[in-house]
Amino acid sequence: MPHKYLIREFEDFVRTSSDAESLMEYVSHRIHTHIPRYNWVGFYLTDPKNPTTLMLGPHTGSFTPNQRISLNEGLCGTAAAIGGVVVADNVAEDPRYLQVSDMVKSQISMPLKAGGRTAGVFHIESYFLSTFGPALEREFVATCAGIVERCLERTRAQVPVMHALSLAHGPAKL
């Protein structure tokens, strides 16, 4: 299984990543490439202008996802609203599922926290039933989400420091 190798790769990448968005792009691409049963991998991020809405973030997959999701709709919006993981072993049996592709059979949505608040959702969909039922799959998704959360916290913490430095020293010279 590529899980442990991908986690190590993500941990190495985050050490040199300048921002959370590049990490999210990397995570989405690498997971989609190396775990064939994960057919769509991506992130929805809390809209800074409307915290009750998630906006599509970096993603990789075989269909076009929803561009925006309210916190009161879909499995992804539910995960963000309750601040907990939401798994659907069979999306056809879950009335909260927002259908984008009739090929999707199961999905997992893992909220991302930063600064004590939900910053987004790490979301994966599969064309196979019960893909995220095994503990190994859930632990993998949770570990990946944790790596992204640490990067979000780090980059969030750097912004006030960088802003304070620019105020003290004037704008950076290129």
Rosetta constraint file for C-alpha pairs under 8 A:
AtomPair CA 2 CA 6 HARMONIC 6.08 0.50
AtomPair CA 2 CA 34 HARMONIC 6.94 0.50
AtomPair CA 2 CA 35 HARMONIC 7.37 0.50
AtomPair CA 3 CA 7 HARMONIC 6.26 0.50
AtomPair CA 3 CA 140 HARMONIC 6.52 0.50
AtomPair CA 4 CA 8 HARMONIC 6.27 0.50
AtomPair CA 5 CA 9 HARMONIC 6.14 0.50
AtomPair CA 6 CA 10 HARMONIC 6.09 0.50
AtomPair CA 6 CA 30 HARMONIC 7.54 0.50
AtomPair CA 6 CA 31 HARMONIC 7.44 0.50
AtomPair CA 7 CA 11 HARMONIC 6.16 0.50
AtomPair CA 7 CA 140 HARMONIC 7.90 0.50
AtomPair CA 7 CA 143 HARMONIC 7.44 0.50
AtomPair CA 7 CA 144 HARMONIC 6.68 0.50
AtomPair CA 8 CA 12 HARMONIC 6.23 0.50
AtomPair CA 9 CA 13 HARMONIC 6.11 0.50
AtomPair CA 10 CA 14 HARMONIC 6.06 0.50
AtomPair CA 10 CA 23 HARMONIC 7.77 0.50
AtomPair CA 10 CA 27 HARMONIC 6.86 0.50
AtomPair CA 10 CA 144 HARMONIC 7.70 0.50
AtomPair CA 10 CA 147 HARMONIC 7.34 0.50
AtomPair CA 11 CA 15 HARMONIC 6.68 0.50
AtomPair CA 11 CA 147 HARMONIC 6.81 0.50
AtomPair CA 12 CA 16 HARMONIC 7.32 0.50
AtomPair CA 13 CA 17 HARMONIC 5.95 0.50
AtomPair CA 13 CA 23 HARMONIC 7.24 0.50
AtomPair CA 14 CA 23 HARMONIC 6.51 0.50
AtomPair CA 14 CA 147 HARMONIC 7.63 0.50
AtomPair CA 14 CA 151 HARMONIC 6.76 0.50
AtomPair CA 17 CA 22 HARMONIC 6.83 0.50
AtomPair CA 17 CA 23 HARMONIC 6.48 0.50
AtomPair CA 18 CA 22 HARMONIC 7.46 0.50
AtomPair CA 18 CA 155 HARMONIC 7.94 0.50
AtomPair CA 19 CA 23 HARMONIC 6.79 0.50
AtomPair CA 19 CA 151 HARMONIC 7.22 0.50
AtomPair CA 19 CA 152 HARMONIC 7.77 0.50
AtomPair CA 19 CA 155 HARMONIC 6.21 0.50
AtomPair CA 20 CA 24 HARMONIC 6.13 0.50
AtomPair CA 20 CA 148 HARMONIC 6.73 0.50
AtomPair CA 20 CA 151 HARMONIC 5.59 0.50
AtomPair CA 20 CA 152 HARMONIC 5.57 0.50
AtomPair CA 20 CA 155 HARMONIC 6.97 0.50
AtomPair CA 21 CA 25 HARMONIC 6.20 0.50
AtomPair CA 21 CA 58 HARMONIC 6.97 0.50
AtomPair CA 22 CA 26 HARMONIC 6.16 0.50
AtomPair CA 23 CA 27 HARMONIC 6.03 0.50
AtomPair CA 23 CA 148 HARMONIC 7.05 0.50
AtomPair CA 24 CA 28 HARMONIC 6.03 0.50
AtomPair CA 24 CA 42 HARMONIC 7.52 0.50
AtomPair CA 24 CA 43 HARMONIC 7.20 0.50
AtomPair CA 24 CA 58 HARMONIC 5.96 0.50
AtomPair CA 24 CA 59 HARMONIC 7.73 0.50
AtomPair CA 24 CA 148 HARMONIC 6.99 0.50
AtomPair CA 25 CA 29 HARMONIC 6.19 0.50
AtomPair CA 25 CA 42 HARMONIC 7.96 0.50
AtomPair CA 25 CA 58 HARMONIC 5.08 0.50
AtomPair CA 25 CA 59 HARMONIC 6.40 0.50
AtomPair CA 25 CA 60 HARMONIC 7.97 0.50
AtomPair CA 26 CA 30 HARMONIC 6.02 0.50
AtomPair CA 27 CA 31 HARMONIC 5.99 0.50
AtomPair CA 27 CA 144 HARMONIC 7.87 0.50
AtomPair CA 28 CA 32 HARMONIC 6.08 0.50
AtomPair CA 28 CA 41 HARMONIC 5.17 0.50
AtomPair CA 28 CA 42 HARMONIC 5.42 0.50
AtomPair CA 28 CA 58 HARMONIC 7.09 0.50
AtomPair CA 28 CA 59 HARMONIC 5.46 0.50
AtomPair CA 28 CA 60 HARMONIC 5.61 0.50
AtomPair CA 29 CA 33 HARMONIC 6.05 0.50
AtomPair CA 29 CA 41 HARMONIC 7.65 0.50
AtomPair CA 29 CA 59 HARMONIC 7.30 0.50
AtomPair CA 29 CA 60 HARMONIC 5.68 0.50
AtomPair CA 30 CA 34 HARMONIC 6.06 0.50
AtomPair CA 31 CA 35 HARMONIC 5.66 0.50
AtomPair CA 31 CA 38 HARMONIC 7.40 0.50
AtomPair CA 31 CA 41 HARMONIC 7.15 0.50
AtomPair CA 32 CA 36 HARMONIC 6.51 0.50
AtomPair CA 32 CA 38 HARMONIC 5.89 0.50
AtomPair CA 32 CA 39 HARMONIC 6.41 0.50
AtomPair CA 32 CA 40 HARMONIC 6.70 0.50
AtomPair CA 32 CA 41 HARMONIC 6.13 0.50
AtomPair CA 32 CA 60 HARMONIC 6.59 0.50
AtomPair CA 32 CA 61 HARMONIC 6.90 0.50
AtomPair CA 37 CA 126 HARMONIC 5.76 0.50
AtomPair CA 37 CA 127 HARMONIC 6.80 0.50
AtomPair CA 37 CA 128 HARMONIC 6.89 0.50
AtomPair CA 37 CA 131 HARMONIC 7.56 0.50
AtomPair CA 38 CA 124 HARMONIC 6.51 0.50
AtomPair CA 38 CA 125 HARMONIC 5.99 0.50
AtomPair CA 38 CA 126 HARMONIC 4.92 0.50
AtomPair CA 38 CA 127 HARMONIC 7.64 0.50
AtomPair CA 39 CA 61 HARMONIC 5.69 0.50
AtomPair CA 39 CA 62 HARMONIC 6.34 0.50
AtomPair CA 39 CA 124 HARMONIC 7.50 0.50
AtomPair CA 39 CA 125 HARMONIC 5.83 0.50
AtomPair CA 39 CA 126 HARMONIC 5.01 0.50
AtomPair CA 39 CA 127 HARMONIC 6.55 0.50
AtomPair CA 40 CA 59 HARMONIC 7.43 0.50
AtomPair CA 40 CA 60 HARMONIC 5.89 0.50
AtomPair CA 40 CA 61 HARMONIC 4.02 0.50
AtomPair CA 40 CA 62 HARMONIC 6.29 0.50
AtomPair CA 40 CA 63 HARMONIC 7.48 0.50
AtomPair CA 40 CA 124 HARMONIC 5.54 0.50
AtomPair CA 40 CA 125 HARMONIC 5.09 0.50
AtomPair CA 40 CA 126 HARMONIC 6.77 0.50
AtomPair CA 41 CA 59 HARMONIC 5.65 0.50
AtomPair CA 41 CA 60 HARMONIC 5.47 0.50
AtomPair CA 41 CA 61 HARMONIC 6.14 0.50
AtomPair CA 41 CA 122 HARMONIC 7.84 0.50
AtomPair CA 41 CA 123 HARMONIC 6.00 0.50
AtomPair CA 41 CA 124 HARMONIC 4.52 0.50
AtomPair CA 41 CA 125 HARMONIC 6.64 0.50
AtomPair CA 42 CA 57 HARMONIC 6.89 0.50
AtomPair CA 42 CA 58 HARMONIC 5.72 0.50
AtomPair CA 42 CA 59 HARMONIC 3.78 0.50
AtomPair CA 42 CA 60 HARMONIC 6.15 0.50
AtomPair CA 42 CA 122 HARMONIC 6.06 0.50
AtomPair CA 42 CA 123 HARMONIC 5.41 0.50
AtomPair CA 42 CA 124 HARMONIC 6.43 0.50
AtomPair CA 43 CA 56 HARMONIC 6.43 0.50
AtomPair CA 43 CA 57 HARMONIC 5.01 0.50
AtomPair CA 43 CA 58 HARMONIC 5.72 0.50
AtomPair CA 43 CA 59 HARMONIC 6.12 0.50
AtomPair CA 43 CA 120 HARMONIC 6.94 0.50
AtomPair CA 43 CA 121 HARMONIC 5.60 0.50
AtomPair CA 43 CA 122 HARMONIC 4.71 0.50
AtomPair CA 43 CA 123 HARMONIC 5.77 0.50
AtomPair CA 44 CA 54 HARMONIC 5.55 0.50
AtomPair CA 44 CA 55 HARMONIC 5.30 0.50
AtomPair CA 44 CA 56 HARMONIC 4.60 0.50
AtomPair CA 44 CA 57 HARMONIC 5.05 0.50
AtomPair CA 44 CA 58 HARMONIC 7.80 0.50
AtomPair CA 44 CA 120 HARMONIC 5.32 0.50
AtomPair CA 44 CA 121 HARMONIC 5.15 0.50
AtomPair CA 44 CA 122 HARMONIC 6.69 0.50
AtomPair CA 44 CA 123 HARMONIC 7.41 0.50
AtomPair CA 45 CA 54 HARMONIC 5.16 0.50
AtomPair CA 45 CA 55 HARMONIC 5.22 0.50
AtomPair CA 45 CA 56 HARMONIC 6.41 0.50
AtomPair CA 45 CA 57 HARMONIC 5.98 0.50
AtomPair CA 45 CA 119 HARMONIC 5.97 0.50
AtomPair CA 45 CA 120 HARMONIC 3.96 0.50
AtomPair CA 45 CA 121 HARMONIC 6.40 0.50
AtomPair CA 46 CA 50 HARMONIC 7.63 0.50
AtomPair CA 46 CA 51 HARMONIC 5.70 0.50
AtomPair CA 46 CA 52 HARMONIC 7.43 0.50
AtomPair CA 46 CA 53 HARMONIC 6.00 0.50
AtomPair CA 46 CA 54 HARMONIC 4.51 0.50
AtomPair CA 46 CA 55 HARMONIC 6.21 0.50
AtomPair CA 46 CA 118 HARMONIC 7.39 0.50
AtomPair CA 46 CA 119 HARMONIC 5.34 0.50
AtomPair CA 46 CA 120 HARMONIC 5.08 0.50
AtomPair CA 47 CA 51 HARMONIC 5.36 0.50
AtomPair CA 47 CA 52 HARMONIC 7.47 0.50
AtomPair CA 47 CA 53 HARMONIC 5.65 0.50
AtomPair CA 47 CA 54 HARMONIC 5.55 0.50
AtomPair CA 47 CA 55 HARMONIC 5.88 0.50
AtomPair CA 52 CA 70 HARMONIC 5.96 0.50
AtomPair CA 52 CA 71 HARMONIC 5.45 0.50
AtomPair CA 53 CA 68 HARMONIC 6.72 0.50
AtomPair CA 53 CA 69 HARMONIC 5.71 0.50
AtomPair CA 53 CA 70 HARMONIC 4.42 0.50
AtomPair CA 53 CA 71 HARMONIC 5.76 0.50
AtomPair CA 54 CA 68 HARMONIC 5.55 0.50
AtomPair CA 54 CA 69 HARMONIC 5.09 0.50
AtomPair CA 54 CA 70 HARMONIC 6.13 0.50
AtomPair CA 54 CA 71 HARMONIC 7.03 0.50
AtomPair CA 54 CA 77 HARMONIC 7.27 0.50
AtomPair CA 54 CA 120 HARMONIC 6.88 0.50
AtomPair CA 55 CA 67 HARMONIC 5.96 0.50
AtomPair CA 55 CA 68 HARMONIC 4.63 0.50
AtomPair CA 55 CA 69 HARMONIC 6.64 0.50
AtomPair CA 56 CA 65 HARMONIC 7.89 0.50
AtomPair CA 56 CA 66 HARMONIC 7.13 0.50
AtomPair CA 56 CA 67 HARMONIC 5.04 0.50
AtomPair CA 56 CA 68 HARMONIC 6.08 0.50
AtomPair CA 63 CA 100 HARMONIC 7.80 0.50
AtomPair CA 63 CA 101 HARMONIC 7.00 0.50
AtomPair CA 64 CA 100 HARMONIC 7.41 0.50
AtomPair CA 65 CA 100 HARMONIC 6.26 0.50
AtomPair CA 66 CA 100 HARMONIC 7.17 0.50
AtomPair CA 69 CA 73 HARMONIC 6.59 0.50
AtomPair CA 69 CA 74 HARMONIC 7.40 0.50
AtomPair CA 69 CA 76 HARMONIC 7.72 0.50
AtomPair CA 69 CA 77 HARMONIC 6.20 0.50
AtomPair CA 70 CA 74 HARMONIC 7.99 0.50
AtomPair CA 70 CA 77 HARMONIC 5.86 0.50
AtomPair CA 71 CA 76 HARMONIC 7.83 0.50
AtomPair CA 71 CA 77 HARMONIC 4.07 0.50
AtomPair CA 71 CA 78 HARMONIC 6.01 0.50
AtomPair CA 71 CA 80 HARMONIC 6.35 0.50
AtomPair CA 71 CA 81 HARMONIC 5.41 0.50
AtomPair CA 72 CA 77 HARMONIC 5.78 0.50
AtomPair CA 72 CA 78 HARMONIC 6.16 0.50
AtomPair CA 72 CA 81 HARMONIC 7.03 0.50
AtomPair CA 73 CA 77 HARMONIC 5.24 0.50
AtomPair CA 73 CA 78 HARMONIC 6.40 0.50
AtomPair CA 73 CA 96 HARMONIC 6.62 0.50
AtomPair CA 73 CA 98 HARMONIC 7.69 0.50
AtomPair CA 74 CA 78 HARMONIC 6.11 0.50
AtomPair CA 74 CA 96 HARMONIC 4.73 0.50
AtomPair CA 74 CA 97 HARMONIC 4.91 0.50
AtomPair CA 74 CA 98 HARMONIC 5.19 0.50
AtomPair CA 75 CA 79 HARMONIC 6.20 0.50
AtomPair CA 75 CA 86 HARMONIC 6.43 0.50
AtomPair CA 75 CA 87 HARMONIC 7.91 0.50
AtomPair CA 75 CA 96 HARMONIC 5.73 0.50
AtomPair CA 75 CA 97 HARMONIC 5.60 0.50
AtomPair CA 75 CA 98 HARMONIC 7.47 0.50
AtomPair CA 75 CA 109 HARMONIC 6.83 0.50
AtomPair CA 76 CA 80 HARMONIC 6.47 0.50
AtomPair CA 76 CA 86 HARMONIC 7.52 0.50
AtomPair CA 76 CA 109 HARMONIC 5.41 0.50
AtomPair CA 76 CA 110 HARMONIC 7.97 0.50
AtomPair CA 76 CA 121 HARMONIC 6.75 0.50
AtomPair CA 76 CA 123 HARMONIC 6.98 0.50
AtomPair CA 77 CA 81 HARMONIC 6.07 0.50
AtomPair CA 78 CA 82 HARMONIC 6.06 0.50
AtomPair CA 78 CA 86 HARMONIC 7.37 0.50
AtomPair CA 79 CA 83 HARMONIC 5.60 0.50
AtomPair CA 79 CA 84 HARMONIC 5.28 0.50
AtomPair CA 79 CA 85 HARMONIC 5.57 0.50
AtomPair CA 79 CA 86 HARMONIC 5.51 0.50
AtomPair CA 79 CA 109 HARMONIC 6.01 0.50
AtomPair CA 79 CA 110 HARMONIC 6.40 0.50
AtomPair CA 79 CA 111 HARMONIC 5.82 0.50
AtomPair CA 79 CA 121 HARMONIC 7.26 0.50
AtomPair CA 80 CA 84 HARMONIC 7.09 0.50
AtomPair CA 80 CA 110 HARMONIC 7.91 0.50
AtomPair CA 80 CA 111 HARMONIC 5.41 0.50
AtomPair CA 80 CA 112 HARMONIC 8.00 0.50
AtomPair CA 80 CA 118 HARMONIC 6.34 0.50
AtomPair CA 80 CA 120 HARMONIC 6.67 0.50
AtomPair CA 80 CA 121 HARMONIC 6.33 0.50
AtomPair CA 83 CA 111 HARMONIC 5.81 0.50
AtomPair CA 83 CA 118 HARMONIC 6.76 0.50
AtomPair CA 84 CA 110 HARMONIC 6.63 0.50
AtomPair CA 84 CA 111 HARMONIC 6.11 0.50
AtomPair CA 85 CA 108 HARMONIC 7.22 0.50
AtomPair CA 85 CA 109 HARMONIC 5.67 0.50
AtomPair CA 85 CA 110 HARMONIC 4.60 0.50
AtomPair CA 85 CA 111 HARMONIC 6.40 0.50
AtomPair CA 86 CA 108 HARMONIC 5.78 0.50
AtomPair CA 86 CA 109 HARMONIC 5.22 0.50
AtomPair CA 86 CA 110 HARMONIC 6.70 0.50
AtomPair CA 87 CA 106 HARMONIC 7.66 0.50
AtomPair CA 87 CA 107 HARMONIC 5.90 0.50
AtomPair CA 87 CA 108 HARMONIC 4.48 0.50
AtomPair CA 87 CA 109 HARMONIC 6.50 0.50
AtomPair CA 87 CA 132 HARMONIC 6.92 0.50
AtomPair CA 87 CA 133 HARMONIC 7.85 0.50
AtomPair CA 88 CA 94 HARMONIC 6.95 0.50
AtomPair CA 88 CA 106 HARMONIC 5.37 0.50
AtomPair CA 88 CA 107 HARMONIC 5.41 0.50
AtomPair CA 88 CA 108 HARMONIC 6.49 0.50
AtomPair CA 88 CA 130 HARMONIC 7.48 0.50
AtomPair CA 88 CA 132 HARMONIC 7.93 0.50
AtomPair CA 89 CA 105 HARMONIC 7.22 0.50
AtomPair CA 89 CA 106 HARMONIC 4.81 0.50
AtomPair CA 89 CA 107 HARMONIC 6.80 0.50
AtomPair CA 89 CA 129 HARMONIC 5.65 0.50
AtomPair CA 89 CA 130 HARMONIC 4.06 0.50
AtomPair CA 89 CA 131 HARMONIC 6.79 0.50
AtomPair CA 89 CA 132 HARMONIC 6.77 0.50
AtomPair CA 89 CA 133 HARMONIC 6.57 0.50
AtomPair CA 90 CA 94 HARMONIC 7.08 0.50
AtomPair CA 90 CA 105 HARMONIC 5.36 0.50
AtomPair CA 90 CA 106 HARMONIC 5.05 0.50
AtomPair CA 90 CA 129 HARMONIC 5.67 0.50
AtomPair CA 90 CA 130 HARMONIC 6.52 0.50
AtomPair CA 91 CA 95 HARMONIC 7.91 0.50
AtomPair CA 91 CA 97 HARMONIC 6.01 0.50
AtomPair CA 91 CA 104 HARMONIC 7.41 0.50
AtomPair CA 91 CA 105 HARMONIC 5.50 0.50
AtomPair CA 91 CA 106 HARMONIC 5.39 0.50
AtomPair CA 91 CA 107 HARMONIC 7.22 0.50
AtomPair CA 92 CA 97 HARMONIC 7.53 0.50
AtomPair CA 92 CA 105 HARMONIC 7.08 0.50
AtomPair CA 103 CA 127 HARMONIC 5.53 0.50
AtomPair CA 104 CA 125 HARMONIC 6.42 0.50
AtomPair CA 104 CA 126 HARMONIC 5.54 0.50
AtomPair CA 104 CA 127 HARMONIC 4.49 0.50
AtomPair CA 104 CA 128 HARMONIC 7.21 0.50
AtomPair CA 105 CA 125 HARMONIC 7.61 0.50
AtomPair CA 105 CA 126 HARMONIC 5.95 0.50
AtomPair CA 105 CA 127 HARMONIC 4.94 0.50
AtomPair CA 105 CA 128 HARMONIC 5.30 0.50
AtomPair CA 105 CA 129 HARMONIC 5.10 0.50
AtomPair CA 105 CA 130 HARMONIC 7.81 0.50
AtomPair CA 106 CA 125 HARMONIC 5.90 0.50
AtomPair CA 106 CA 126 HARMONIC 5.30 0.50
AtomPair CA 106 CA 127 HARMONIC 6.71 0.50
AtomPair CA 106 CA 128 HARMONIC 6.29 0.50
AtomPair CA 106 CA 129 HARMONIC 5.33 0.50
AtomPair CA 106 CA 130 HARMONIC 5.94 0.50
AtomPair CA 106 CA 131 HARMONIC 6.32 0.50
AtomPair CA 106 CA 132 HARMONIC 7.35 0.50
AtomPair CA 107 CA 123 HARMONIC 7.41 0.50
AtomPair CA 107 CA 124 HARMONIC 5.57 0.50
AtomPair CA 107 CA 125 HARMONIC 4.22 0.50
AtomPair CA 107 CA 126 HARMONIC 6.01 0.50
AtomPair CA 107 CA 131 HARMONIC 7.51 0.50
AtomPair CA 107 CA 132 HARMONIC 6.91 0.50
AtomPair CA 108 CA 123 HARMONIC 5.84 0.50
AtomPair CA 108 CA 124 HARMONIC 5.44 0.50
AtomPair CA 108 CA 125 HARMONIC 6.60 0.50
AtomPair CA 108 CA 132 HARMONIC 6.57 0.50
AtomPair CA 109 CA 121 HARMONIC 6.23 0.50
AtomPair CA 109 CA 122 HARMONIC 5.76 0.50
AtomPair CA 109 CA 123 HARMONIC 4.47 0.50
AtomPair CA 109 CA 124 HARMONIC 6.60 0.50
AtomPair CA 110 CA 121 HARMONIC 5.42 0.50
AtomPair CA 110 CA 122 HARMONIC 5.06 0.50
AtomPair CA 110 CA 123 HARMONIC 6.34 0.50
AtomPair CA 110 CA 141 HARMONIC 7.45 0.50
AtomPair CA 110 CA 142 HARMONIC 6.93 0.50
AtomPair CA 110 CA 145 HARMONIC 6.97 0.50
AtomPair CA 111 CA 118 HARMONIC 6.50 0.50
AtomPair CA 111 CA 119 HARMONIC 7.63 0.50
AtomPair CA 111 CA 120 HARMONIC 5.89 0.50
AtomPair CA 111 CA 121 HARMONIC 4.25 0.50
AtomPair CA 111 CA 122 HARMONIC 6.20 0.50
AtomPair CA 111 CA 145 HARMONIC 7.75 0.50
AtomPair CA 112 CA 118 HARMONIC 5.65 0.50
AtomPair CA 112 CA 119 HARMONIC 5.47 0.50
AtomPair CA 112 CA 120 HARMONIC 5.05 0.50
AtomPair CA 112 CA 121 HARMONIC 5.28 0.50
AtomPair CA 112 CA 122 HARMONIC 6.75 0.50
AtomPair CA 112 CA 145 HARMONIC 6.40 0.50
AtomPair CA 112 CA 146 HARMONIC 7.65 0.50
AtomPair CA 112 CA 148 HARMONIC 7.67 0.50
AtomPair CA 112 CA 149 HARMONIC 5.86 0.50
AtomPair CA 113 CA 117 HARMONIC 5.28 0.50
AtomPair CA 113 CA 118 HARMONIC 4.43 0.50
AtomPair CA 113 CA 119 HARMONIC 5.25 0.50
AtomPair CA 113 CA 120 HARMONIC 7.14 0.50
AtomPair CA 113 CA 149 HARMONIC 6.05 0.50
AtomPair CA 114 CA 118 HARMONIC 6.39 0.50
AtomPair CA 114 CA 119 HARMONIC 5.78 0.50
AtomPair CA 114 CA 149 HARMONIC 6.26 0.50
AtomPair CA 114 CA 150 HARMONIC 7.97 0.50
AtomPair CA 114 CA 152 HARMONIC 6.14 0.50
AtomPair CA 114 CA 153 HARMONIC 5.37 0.50
AtomPair CA 114 CA 156 HARMONIC 7.84 0.50
AtomPair CA 115 CA 153 HARMONIC 6.67 0.50
AtomPair CA 122 CA 145 HARMONIC 6.34 0.50
AtomPair CA 126 CA 131 HARMONIC 6.70 0.50
AtomPair CA 130 CA 134 HARMONIC 8.00 0.50
AtomPair CA 131 CA 137 HARMONIC 7.50 0.50
AtomPair CA 132 CA 137 HARMONIC 5.36 0.50
AtomPair CA 132 CA 138 HARMONIC 5.93 0.50
AtomPair CA 133 CA 137 HARMONIC 7.10 0.50
AtomPair CA 133 CA 138 HARMONIC 7.24 0.50
AtomPair CA 134 CA 138 HARMONIC 6.69 0.50
AtomPair CA 135 CA 139 HARMONIC 5.95 0.50
AtomPair CA 136 CA 140 HARMONIC 6.10 0.50
AtomPair CA 137 CA 141 HARMONIC 6.34 0.50
AtomPair CA 138 CA 142 HARMONIC 6.08 0.50
AtomPair CA 139 CA 143 HARMONIC 5.99 0.50
AtomPair CA 140 CA 144 HARMONIC 6.22 0.50
AtomPair CA 141 CA 145 HARMONIC 6.12 0.50
AtomPair CA 142 CA 146 HARMONIC 6.11 0.50
AtomPair CA 143 CA 147 HARMONIC 6.37 0.50
AtomPair CA 144 CA 148 HARMONIC 6.45 0.50
AtomPair CA 145 CA 149 HARMONIC 6.08 0.50
AtomPair CA 146 CA 150 HARMONIC 6.22 0.50
AtomPair CA 147 CA 151 HARMONIC 6.47 0.50
AtomPair CA 148 CA 152 HARMONIC 6.15 0.50
AtomPair CA 149 CA 153 HARMONIC 6.13 0.50
AtomPair CA 150 CA 154 HARMONIC 6.11 0.50
AtomPair CA 151 CA 155 HARMONIC 6.04 0.50
AtomPair CA 152 CA 156 HARMONIC 5.82 0.50
AtomPair CA 153 CA 157 HARMONIC 6.01 0.50
AtomPair CA 154 CA 158 HARMONIC 6.27 0.50
AtomPair CA 155 CA 159 HARMONIC 6.48 0.50
AtomPair CA 156 CA 160 HARMONIC 7.70 0.50
AtomPair CA 157 CA 161 HARMONIC 7.13 0.50
AtomPair CA 158 CA 162 HARMONIC 5.99 0.50
AtomPair CA 159 CA 163 HARMONIC 5.97 0.50
AtomPair CA 160 CA 164 HARMONIC 5.98 0.50
AtomPair CA 161 CA 165 HARMONIC 6.16 0.50
AtomPair CA 162 CA 166 HARMONIC 6.18 0.50
AtomPair CA 163 CA 167 HARMONIC 6.30 0.50
AtomPair CA 164 CA 168 HARMONIC 6.21 0.50
AtomPair CA 165 CA 169 HARMONIC 5.94 0.50
AtomPair CA 165 CA 170 HARMONIC 7.77 0.50
AtomPair CA 166 CA 170 HARMONIC 4.98 0.50
AtomPair CA 166 CA 171 HARMONIC 5.41 0.50
AtomPair CA 166 CA 172 HARMONIC 6.86 0.50
AtomPair CA 167 CA 171 HARMONIC 7.40 0.50
